[in-house]
Structures are given as structure tokens and as C-alpha cells.
Amino acid sequence: MHTLAMHQTVAMIAQEHHRAPSTPFTVASAHRVAQFHIACRAQRCPRKAAALEALATAGRLVPSTRHPR
């Protein structure tokens, strides 16, 4: 099984991993979360949305206006 497919399967099975964090992410943890949730859409995954927001706030990510995550 492809590595990305494995991550997708694990992420979809464990829905609690998609919940928004109780505290803001650090830049390092936001990077890890964004990479793990690569297959998720931020519009549907509060955890990825929080990670992308943390990266944008830190100046590490410029949100796309053409292709929403």
C-alpha cells in the first residue's frame, strides 16, 4: 500500500485526529500536522485548518487565493 494511502486510511479511521486543537499549534507541530493531513481539505478538517493558520500567522505559508486547501 502506498504511504500516502496508509496515512489517509489512518486519518479517516481515527476521526478524533481531525478535531481542532485545544491550544494553538507551534510552527513545528503545525508542519507535522499539515504533512500528516495532506489528503484532508482544510475546509473539512479543523485540525489541518488550525495548522495552516498557525503557519500563515508565522509567515511560513502564504495562503493561495486560487486553490483553497
C-alpha positions as CSV (number, residue, x, y, z in Angstrom):
1,M,0.0,0.0,0.0
2,H,1.3,3.5,-0.9
3,T,2.5,5.5,2.1
4,L,0.0,8.4,1.4
5,A,-2.9,5.9,1.2
6,M,-1.8,4.5,4.5
7,H,-1.9,8.0,6.1
8,Q,-5.3,8.7,4.6
9,T,-6.7,5.4,5.9
10,V,-5.3,6.0,9.4
11,A,-6.6,9.6,9.4
12,M,-10.1,8.7,8.2
13,I,-10.4,5.8,10.7
14,A,-9.4,7.9,13.7
15,Q,-11.8,10.9,13.4
16,E,-10.5,12.4,16.7
17,H,-7.4,13.3,14.8
18,H,-9.4,15.8,12.8
19,R,-10.6,17.8,15.7
20,A,-9.4,21.3,16.2
21,P,-6.6,21.6,18.9
22,S,-7.4,23.0,22.3
23,T,-4.4,25.3,22.1
24,P,-2.7,26.8,19.0
25,F,0.0,24.8,17.3
26,T,3.6,25.7,17.4
27,V,5.3,26.1,14.0
28,A,7.0,22.7,14.3
29,S,3.8,20.9,15.3
30,A,1.8,22.8,12.6
31,H,4.3,21.5,10.0
32,R,3.8,17.9,11.2
33,V,0.0,18.1,11.3
34,A,-0.2,19.7,7.8
35,Q,2.1,16.9,6.4
36,F,0.0,14.2,8.1
37,H,-3.2,15.7,6.9
38,I,-2.0,16.3,3.4
39,A,-5.0,14.4,1.9
40,C,-7.5,16.4,4.0
41,R,-9.2,19.6,2.9
42,A,-8.8,22.4,5.4
43,Q,-12.4,23.3,4.8
44,R,-13.5,19.9,6.2
45,C,-10.6,19.2,8.7
46,P,-10.4,21.7,11.6
47,R,-7.0,20.3,12.6
48,K,-5.5,21.0,9.2
49,A,-7.1,24.4,9.1
50,A,-5.6,25.3,12.5
51,A,-2.2,24.1,11.3
52,L,-2.3,26.2,8.2
53,E,-3.5,29.2,10.2
54,A,-0.5,28.8,12.5
55,L,1.9,28.6,9.6
56,A,0.3,31.6,7.9
57,T,0.4,33.6,11.1
58,A,4.1,32.7,11.5
59,G,4.8,33.8,7.9
60,R,5.7,30.2,6.8
61,L,2.8,29.9,4.4
62,V,1.1,32.2,2.1
63,P,-2.5,31.0,1.5
64,S,-3.5,30.5,-2.1
65,T,-6.3,32.6,-3.4
66,R,-6.8,30.3,-6.4
67,H,-6.7,26.9,-4.8
68,P,-8.2,26.7,-1.3
69,R,-6.9,24.0,0.8
